[in-house]
Amino acid sequence: MAYRIAVTSSDGSHVDEHFGQAEDFWVYEVEEETGITSLVERRKIKRSYRNRMCKEEVSDCGGCCGRDDGYVSYVAEQLQDCIFLLTGHIGKKPYKTLERKGIASLETPYGLEEAVAKLNIYYRRCYRKNRKV
């Protein structure tokens, strides 16, 4: 059985973007038994929607802080087929909003390949049993 994950990444091979700065999300399908990962698609977040939801620019990193629940709910809709989000960083409020929408957010310092390998071990040992997948 396969499951889908979303990743905040600048290039599709590193988990190196913060949730609030991501302009797109890389969606992968992970084969549970083998851990083989395949790219499903790269989902762009509409820039107009992104900018409209930004409450305050962060000048030192070019990102945006103060996202409201509307933006996070919009992203959750775009990722509704994913059960995990791998990201470089995510704030408490977006984390909780995504969690309520059924997406578990995980911060990771690893590259995509290593992060997915560790995630798949967790999924097989713990997650699917608790979620009755």
SULDADA-V9233 format. One record per residue. RES is the residue in one letter. SS is DSSP state (~ for helix, > for strand, _ for the rest). PHI is phi in degrees with one decimal (* if undefined). NEAR is the number of other C-alpha atoms within 8 Angstrom. Layout:
BEGIN
RES,SS,PHI,NEAR + RES,SS,PHI,NEAR
END
This chain:
BEGIN
M,_,*,5 + A,>,-109.1,7 + Y,>,-137.2,10 + R,>,-111.8,12 + I,>,-130.0,13 + A,>,-113.9,13 + V,>,-135.3,13 + T,_,-90.9,17 + S,_,-148.4,15 + S,_,-81.9,9 + D,_,-140.1,5 + G,_,87.4,9 + S,_,-125.3,9 + H,>,-123.7,10 + V,_,-93.9,17 + D,_,-128.9,10 + E,_,-115.9,12 + H,>,-81.1,11 + F,~,-53.1,11 + G,~,-68.4,9 + Q,~,-100.9,8 + A,_,-67.5,10 + E,_,-95.8,9 + D,>,-152.9,10 + F,>,-127.4,13 + W,>,-88.1,14 + V,>,-105.8,14 + Y,>,-122.3,13 + E,>,-106.6,12 + V,>,-114.5,13 + E,>,-79.3,11 + E,_,-56.0,12 + E,_,-71.2,5 + T,_,-103.2,5 + G,_,77.6,10 + I,_,-66.8,7 + T,>,-112.6,9 + S,>,-133.2,7 + L,>,-70.7,9 + V,>,-89.5,8 + E,>,-172.5,7 + R,>,-108.8,9 + R,>,-97.1,9 + K,>,-81.7,7 + I,_,-95.3,10 + K,_,-56.3,7 + R,~,-58.1,7 + S,~,-61.8,6 + Y,~,-69.1,9 + R,~,-57.9,11 + N,~,-66.8,7 + R,~,-65.3,6 + M,_,-88.3,10 + C,_,-80.9,12 + K,_,-85.8,9 + E,>,-156.2,7 + E,>,-76.1,9 + V,>,-105.9,9 + S,_,-68.6,6 + D,_,-72.4,4 + C,_,-125.0,5 + G,_,74.2,7 + G,>,-97.5,9 + C,>,-135.1,12 + C,>,-119.0,10 + G,_,76.8,7 + R,_,-61.3,13 + D,_,-97.7,9 + D,~,-61.7,9 + G,~,-62.0,8 + Y,~,-65.4,11 + V,~,-64.0,12 + S,~,-63.5,11 + Y,~,-60.8,8 + V,~,-62.2,9 + A,~,-58.9,11 + E,~,-62.4,7 + Q,~,-68.0,7 + L,_,-113.1,8 + Q,_,-61.4,10 + D,_,-89.8,5 + C,_,-102.5,12 + I,_,-104.0,11 + F,>,-132.5,11 + L,>,-123.1,13 + L,>,-97.9,14 + T,>,-146.5,17 + G,_,-71.9,13 + H,>,-163.6,9 + I,_,-147.3,12 + G,_,-74.7,7 + K,~,-63.5,6 + K,~,-65.2,7 + P,~,-62.8,11 + Y,~,-56.8,11 + K,~,-67.8,8 + T,~,-63.8,11 + L,~,-63.9,14 + E,~,-60.2,10 + R,~,-63.1,7 + K,_,-89.3,9 + G,_,91.0,8 + I,_,-114.0,13 + A,>,-86.3,10 + S,>,-96.1,12 + L,>,-130.1,8 + E,>,-82.7,9 + T,_,-143.9,10 + P,_,-92.4,7 + Y,_,-88.9,9 + G,>,-69.5,9 + L,~,-57.6,10 + E,~,-59.6,8 + E,~,-69.2,8 + A,~,-62.4,11 + V,~,-67.0,10 + A,~,-61.0,9 + K,~,-67.4,8 + L,~,-62.3,8 + N,~,-65.5,11 + I,~,-61.9,8 + Y,~,-60.2,9 + Y,~,-58.0,10 + R,~,-68.9,10 + R,~,-83.8,8 + C,~,-123.5,8 + Y,~,-62.8,9 + R,~,-64.9,10 + K,~,-67.1,9 + N,~,-72.7,6 + R,~,-94.6,6 + K,_,55.8,5 + V,_,-74.1,4
END
